[in-house]
Amino acid sequence: MRITHLATTLADGAGIAARRIHEALHRAGDDSRILVRDNQATTVATVCTGTPLPGRRERLSRHLPWLGNFAQRMQYRIGRELAEAARHGSWELFSPPFSRCRPERHDWVRTADAVHLHWVAGFIDYPRFFASQRRPMVWTLHDQNPGLGGFHYASDLVANPRLSTLEWDCAAVKQRALAGHPLVVVGNSAWTTAAAEKSTVFPAGTRFETIYYPLDTEAFAPIAKPAARTALGLAPDGLVVGFASASLTNSRKGLADLIAALELLVENRLDEPPITLLSFGREPDAALVQRLRLRWVHLGHLDSDTIKRAAYSAMDCFVVPSRAEAFGQTAIEAMACGTAVIGTDVGGLSEALDHGRAGRLVPVGDVAAIAAAIHQLADDPVTRAAFADLGRKHVMARHDPLQCVRQYRQLYHELGQPARG
């Protein structure tokens, strides 16, 4: 089958997950292609970037919004209302259901046997894209945005009620665009799937499934900690606590809670053996760096899975202190590398840790509980080793790429091969 995946980007967690699903299918012999708006991953096979330039009227309407169509006028309103609301609240992202991109015109979409959507915020224009499609589609959810209006997590709406009307209006646009369109919606966790099933955006008759992310456990496999630390220039002794996120300034990822927990250990003189914080991702906030009274080694943004593997293997424990999370891809990467994981009991993250059987779960935002979990694992190498062993076995069983391929192939074939248009 010819499968065309659509994704806004191959960077960040959702993009990495989409790439891994595509690569698993590609390696298994499927004709899988991935069309993206922004392509930073030049090493990925069969990738194409598709971002048509706006027309003259569209460019002009950005400065004279009353000349634009409904979508352009609504985007102008969204920009105005978000700017006003920003003084009173905060949210991670708000993505309108419109785009100037036209992936539906690309030959890869027009000739596909199956179209597979991923994180497509800012890439597809909902009214235009779905009006052009006559075939059923698979849509893998990497957060809650497809089932919401503009927010990416329902918690952002709860925290910003002044934007509720705007959120509902964007949801209504999506609902109209999707009406009557056959969809199979795939959650990256049972939590994500359950949240999608409650959404009013998806049309009646939508089928919902859960398929966990694939992970190559040969690429992500344990390295002896002394060797990993030597490769990264770290001291062989002491306790190494890990954290990773595409953006360390993303408050949803909870880095501030981890910093507060580490500070609590210092205040209570529980930082023995000496603790090093090892992290990777886009640069952290300078104020956080200056505040922490422990050694902090930040590796920056990592594209290489080989270096990520060394980083995870060098850690004694990896902490995922998220305040909202659809799944927790970094958690399973660390577990595959034989590192004990501490995660907050939120969203799909508890599933990544097998509901506390393959890692330690703590309440969301509970700094004291995070500190206690780090201290307990520091003092108990036997439990650390047990979590490391159970975690890797759990990832190998649940996130096998061939299992993921079989599940998606079944969906594609059940959808059939509709006429191309």
VMD Tcl script that draws the C-alpha trace (Angstrom):
set ca {
  {0.00 0.00 0.00}
  {1.02 3.59 -0.60}
  {0.80 5.40 2.72}
  {1.31 9.15 2.97}
  {1.87 10.61 6.42}
  {1.28 14.32 7.06}
  {3.13 16.06 9.89}
  {3.91 19.69 10.56}
  {7.49 18.91 11.58}
  {9.78 16.00 12.34}
  {11.30 17.84 15.28}
  {9.98 17.71 18.86}
  {8.24 14.71 20.41}
  {5.27 14.41 18.05}
  {7.47 14.72 14.97}
  {9.92 12.13 16.28}
  {7.03 9.74 16.95}
  {5.59 10.28 13.45}
  {9.02 9.66 11.93}
  {9.41 6.43 13.91}
  {6.01 5.13 12.80}
  {6.87 5.99 9.17}
  {10.32 4.38 9.42}
  {8.92 1.21 11.01}
  {6.50 0.84 8.09}
  {9.22 1.72 5.56}
  {11.65 -0.86 6.99}
  {8.89 -3.49 6.96}
  {8.53 -3.00 3.20}
  {5.55 -0.65 2.97}
  {5.55 2.25 0.51}
  {5.48 4.85 3.27}
  {6.14 8.53 2.57}
  {5.99 11.47 4.94}
  {5.03 14.97 3.84}
  {5.94 17.76 6.24}
  {5.68 21.52 6.43}
  {9.09 22.00 8.08}
  {11.79 19.39 7.46}
  {14.84 19.56 9.69}
  {15.56 15.82 9.50}
  {17.46 15.53 6.23}
  {18.51 11.91 6.89}
  {14.96 10.51 6.84}
  {14.08 8.62 3.66}
  {11.13 9.56 1.45}
  {10.41 12.94 3.03}
  {9.14 15.96 1.16}
  {8.44 19.49 2.34}
  {5.25 21.13 1.06}
  {4.64 24.80 1.88}
  {3.09 26.73 -1.04}
  {3.52 30.49 -0.96}
  {0.43 32.63 -0.33}
  {-1.17 34.47 -3.19}
  {-1.13 38.25 -3.61}
  {-4.61 38.71 -2.12}
  {-3.69 36.56 0.89}
  {-0.51 38.58 1.50}
  {-2.46 41.81 1.24}
  {-5.20 40.54 3.59}
  {-2.65 40.14 6.37}
  {-2.40 43.92 6.49}
  {-6.00 44.65 5.48}
  {-7.95 41.82 7.16}
  {-11.36 43.03 5.97}
  {-10.30 42.01 2.44}
  {-9.80 38.39 3.49}
  {-12.13 35.45 3.58}
  {-13.73 33.97 6.69}
  {-10.57 32.06 7.69}
  {-8.35 35.12 7.35}
  {-10.77 37.31 9.29}
  {-11.01 34.69 12.03}
  {-7.23 34.40 12.24}
  {-7.03 38.15 12.66}
  {-9.55 37.87 15.49}
  {-7.60 34.99 17.06}
  {-4.37 36.98 17.03}
  {-6.10 39.98 18.60}
  {-7.83 37.96 21.34}
  {-4.73 35.92 22.20}
  {-2.67 39.09 22.52}
  {-5.24 40.55 24.89}
  {-5.59 37.33 26.93}
  {-1.82 36.86 27.24}
  {-1.75 39.59 29.89}
  {-4.04 37.55 32.13}
  {-3.10 33.91 31.56}
  {-0.74 31.47 29.89}
  {-0.97 28.43 27.64}
  {1.45 26.31 25.67}
  {0.01 26.61 22.17}
  {-3.13 27.81 20.42}
  {-3.36 26.59 16.82}
  {-6.20 27.88 14.61}
  {-7.78 25.31 12.25}
  {-6.51 27.22 9.21}
  {-3.36 27.19 7.12}
  {-2.03 28.67 3.92}
  {-0.37 25.31 3.14}
  {-2.07 23.02 0.64}
  {-0.79 19.48 1.21}
  {-4.00 18.15 -0.38}
  {-2.63 19.25 -3.76}
  {0.54 17.19 -3.42}
  {0.79 14.07 -5.59}
  {1.71 11.98 -2.54}
  {-1.69 12.78 -1.03}
  {-3.62 12.49 -4.28}
  {-2.16 9.04 -5.10}
  {-2.11 7.54 -1.59}
  {-3.99 4.39 -0.70}
  {-4.05 5.60 2.91}
  {-3.56 9.11 4.29}
  {-2.18 9.13 7.82}
  {-2.38 12.38 9.78}
  {-0.17 13.15 12.75}
  {0.50 16.49 14.50}
  {-0.70 18.79 11.71}
  {-1.29 22.13 13.49}
  {-0.51 24.95 11.07}
  {-0.10 22.50 8.18}
  {-3.62 21.53 7.11}
  {-6.46 23.96 6.62}
  {-9.40 22.02 8.08}
  {-12.21 23.29 5.80}
  {-10.16 23.08 2.62}
  {-8.26 19.86 3.37}
  {-11.17 17.69 4.44}
  {-13.41 19.02 1.66}
  {-10.82 17.67 -0.79}
  {-10.68 14.14 0.69}
  {-13.01 11.32 -0.28}
  {-11.04 8.50 1.30}
  {-11.10 7.33 4.92}
  {-8.07 8.42 6.93}
  {-6.08 7.39 9.99}
  {-5.22 10.12 12.47}
  {-2.64 9.45 15.20}
  {-3.09 11.86 18.11}
  {0.05 13.14 19.81}
  {-1.85 15.58 22.01}
  {-5.48 16.73 22.41}
  {-5.52 19.47 19.76}
  {-7.44 17.60 17.01}
  {-10.34 17.06 19.43}
  {-10.21 20.62 20.81}
  {-10.55 24.02 19.13}
  {-7.17 25.73 19.31}
  {-5.64 24.59 22.59}
  {-3.47 21.49 22.69}
  {-4.44 20.36 26.20}
  {-7.79 20.71 27.92}
  {-5.95 21.96 31.02}
  {-4.99 25.11 29.08}
  {-8.67 25.85 28.47}
  {-9.46 25.31 32.15}
  {-6.67 27.75 33.06}
  {-7.79 30.37 30.51}
  {-11.61 30.62 30.64}
  {-11.61 34.07 29.00}
  {-10.68 32.30 25.75}
  {-13.54 29.79 25.95}
  {-15.65 31.46 23.24}
  {-12.70 31.55 20.87}
  {-11.92 27.91 21.67}
  {-15.52 26.86 21.00}
  {-15.66 28.79 17.72}
  {-12.49 27.06 16.50}
  {-13.91 23.69 17.58}
  {-17.08 24.44 15.57}
  {-14.97 25.08 12.45}
  {-13.30 21.68 12.91}
  {-16.61 19.97 13.60}
  {-18.14 21.32 10.37}
  {-15.05 20.36 8.36}
  {-15.01 16.80 9.70}
  {-18.78 16.19 9.52}
  {-19.55 12.95 7.73}
  {-15.90 12.17 7.07}
  {-14.85 8.58 7.90}
  {-11.97 8.61 10.38}
  {-10.01 6.16 12.47}
  {-8.58 8.12 15.40}
  {-5.58 6.48 17.09}
  {-4.51 7.57 20.54}
  {-0.86 7.25 21.56}
  {-2.15 6.09 24.97}
  {-5.44 4.84 26.36}
  {-5.74 8.21 28.12}
  {-5.43 10.11 24.82}
  {-7.97 7.80 23.18}
  {-10.46 8.23 26.02}
  {-10.12 12.02 25.85}
  {-10.72 11.92 22.08}
  {-13.84 9.79 22.51}
  {-15.32 12.54 24.70}
  {-14.69 15.23 22.09}
  {-17.60 16.70 20.14}
  {-15.31 17.58 17.22}
  {-15.03 14.09 15.72}
  {-18.09 12.97 13.72}
  {-20.49 10.22 14.74}
  {-19.20 6.86 13.63}
  {-15.55 7.72 14.20}
  {-13.59 4.63 15.16}
  {-11.13 4.97 18.07}
  {-8.10 2.77 18.69}
  {-4.96 2.89 20.84}
  {-1.56 2.07 19.34}
  {1.55 2.77 21.38}
  {4.63 4.41 19.86}
  {7.26 2.11 18.36}
  {10.82 2.24 19.69}
  {13.92 0.53 18.34}
  {15.31 -1.12 21.47}
  {18.56 -1.94 19.69}
  {19.21 1.75 19.00}
  {18.03 2.54 22.56}
  {19.82 -0.07 24.65}
  {21.85 0.11 27.87}
  {25.50 1.13 27.83}
  {27.62 0.48 30.91}
  {27.29 3.61 33.05}
  {31.04 4.17 33.52}
  {31.57 4.04 29.74}
  {28.58 6.33 29.06}
  {29.77 8.86 31.64}
  {33.30 8.81 30.27}
  {31.97 9.43 26.75}
  {30.07 12.48 28.02}
  {32.89 13.81 30.19}
  {31.07 13.09 33.47}
  {32.65 11.95 36.72}
  {32.25 8.21 37.29}
  {30.89 8.62 40.82}
  {27.95 10.55 42.28}
  {24.26 10.43 41.41}
  {23.20 11.56 37.92}
  {19.58 12.72 37.65}
  {18.26 13.14 34.13}
  {15.71 15.35 32.37}
  {14.94 15.87 28.69}
  {12.46 17.88 26.67}
  {12.43 19.41 23.22}
  {12.18 22.77 25.01}
  {13.34 23.16 28.59}
  {11.36 26.39 28.85}
  {8.04 24.56 28.27}
  {6.32 24.89 31.66}
  {4.11 21.84 30.92}
  {7.22 19.63 31.13}
  {7.73 20.54 34.78}
  {11.45 21.35 34.85}
  {10.81 24.02 37.49}
  {9.30 21.33 39.75}
  {12.39 19.15 39.31}
  {14.68 22.09 40.10}
  {12.64 22.81 43.25}
  {12.88 19.14 44.25}
  {16.66 19.14 43.82}
  {16.90 22.36 45.85}
  {14.90 20.66 48.58}
  {17.43 17.83 48.69}
  {20.24 20.39 49.07}
  {18.40 22.28 51.82}
  {17.83 19.05 53.76}
  {21.44 17.95 53.17}
  {20.29 14.94 51.23}
  {22.52 15.60 48.23}
  {24.92 12.79 49.12}
  {26.21 11.21 47.03}
  {26.81 14.45 45.06}
  {24.06 15.03 42.50}
  {24.57 16.09 38.89}
  {21.61 17.15 36.75}
  {22.10 15.92 33.18}
  {19.69 17.29 30.57}
  {19.21 17.76 26.85}
  {16.86 19.82 24.70}
  {16.68 23.47 23.72}
  {18.41 25.78 26.17}
  {16.95 26.19 29.67}
  {15.97 29.50 31.21}
  {19.08 31.30 32.46}
  {17.41 32.13 35.78}
  {16.86 28.42 36.48}
  {20.49 27.63 35.68}
  {21.73 30.31 38.08}
  {19.32 29.20 40.80}
  {20.37 25.55 41.02}
  {23.13 24.84 43.56}
  {24.12 21.55 41.98}
  {26.26 20.70 38.99}
  {24.16 20.96 35.84}
  {25.44 19.49 32.57}
  {23.24 20.46 29.63}
  {23.96 18.73 26.31}
  {21.79 21.03 24.19}
  {19.48 19.85 21.43}
  {20.34 16.29 20.36}
  {19.45 14.91 16.93}
  {21.56 11.78 17.36}
  {19.92 8.73 18.93}
  {23.45 7.46 19.67}
  {24.19 10.44 21.91}
  {20.73 10.22 23.49}
  {21.44 6.58 24.29}
  {24.70 7.52 26.00}
  {22.96 10.29 27.96}
  {20.14 8.04 29.20}
  {22.63 5.28 30.07}
  {24.77 7.72 32.08}
  {21.82 8.58 34.35}
  {20.97 6.81 37.59}
  {17.38 7.97 37.33}
  {15.41 9.93 34.77}
  {12.65 12.27 35.92}
  {9.56 13.21 33.89}
  {7.80 15.81 36.10}
  {5.18 16.78 33.51}
  {2.05 18.72 34.48}
  {0.21 17.46 31.37}
  {1.31 14.67 29.05}
  {-0.39 12.62 26.35}
  {2.15 9.84 26.68}
  {5.82 10.39 27.61}
  {8.20 9.35 24.84}
  {11.37 10.32 26.72}
  {10.28 8.00 29.54}
  {10.28 4.91 27.33}
  {13.60 5.95 25.73}
  {15.20 6.11 29.18}
  {13.60 2.81 30.22}
  {14.88 1.12 27.06}
  {18.38 2.29 28.02}
  {18.12 0.59 31.40}
  {17.53 3.67 33.52}
  {15.03 3.88 36.38}
  {12.29 6.46 35.71}
  {10.31 8.72 38.03}
  {7.21 10.25 36.43}
  {4.16 12.20 37.46}
  {0.86 10.34 37.49}
  {-0.73 12.39 34.72}
  {-2.33 11.70 31.34}
  {-0.73 8.83 29.44}
  {2.55 9.06 31.37}
  {1.41 6.51 33.93}
  {0.86 4.06 31.05}
  {4.44 4.62 29.88}
  {5.56 3.45 33.35}
  {3.07 0.56 33.31}
  {1.04 2.29 36.03}
  {3.94 2.30 38.48}
  {5.11 -1.27 37.89}
  {8.04 -0.25 35.64}
  {8.87 3.08 37.30}
  {7.97 5.27 40.23}
  {4.90 7.51 39.96}
  {4.43 10.69 42.02}
  {1.54 13.18 42.21}
  {1.55 16.04 39.69}
  {3.32 19.17 40.95}
  {4.32 17.53 44.25}
  {7.88 18.80 44.68}
  {8.36 16.99 48.00}
  {7.27 13.68 46.45}
  {9.70 14.13 43.54}
  {12.53 14.88 45.98}
  {11.61 11.86 48.12}
  {11.52 9.55 45.08}
  {14.97 10.72 43.92}
  {16.38 10.28 47.44}
  {14.84 6.82 47.82}
  {16.27 5.60 44.51}
  {19.66 7.15 45.35}
  {19.74 5.15 48.59}
  {18.45 1.92 47.05}
  {20.52 0.61 44.11}
  {18.62 -2.70 44.23}
  {15.30 -0.96 43.48}
  {16.98 1.16 40.80}
  {18.26 -1.98 39.12}
  {14.86 -3.67 39.39}
  {13.09 -0.68 37.78}
  {15.76 -0.59 35.08}
  {15.21 -4.27 34.26}
  {11.41 -4.13 34.40}
  {11.33 -0.90 32.42}
  {13.35 -2.26 29.52}
  {11.28 -5.47 29.40}
  {8.09 -3.40 29.42}
  {9.27 -1.25 26.49}
  {10.42 -4.27 24.50}
  {7.03 -5.93 24.94}
  {4.73 -2.96 24.36}
  {6.67 -0.79 21.90}
  {8.02 -3.35 19.45}
  {8.10 -1.67 15.99}
  {6.86 -4.84 14.25}
  {3.84 -4.95 16.54}
  {3.11 -1.31 15.70}
  {3.44 -2.07 11.98}
  {1.01 -4.99 12.24}
  {-1.57 -2.84 14.02}
  {-1.39 0.00 11.48}
  {-1.37 -2.38 8.52}
  {-4.56 -3.93 9.83}
  {-6.19 -0.50 10.02}
  {-5.08 0.46 6.51}
  {-6.37 -2.77 5.00}
  {-9.66 -2.61 6.90}
  {-10.18 0.87 5.48}
  {-9.71 -0.59 2.01}
  {-8.13 1.06 -0.99}
  {-10.57 3.72 -2.20}
  {-10.33 5.32 -5.57}
  {-7.69 7.97 -5.82}
  {-8.72 11.50 -6.58}
}
mol new
graphics top color blue
foreach p $ca { graphics top sphere $p radius 0.5 }
foreach p [lrange $ca 0 end-1] q [lrange $ca 1 end] { graphics top cylinder $p $q radius 0.2 }
display resetview
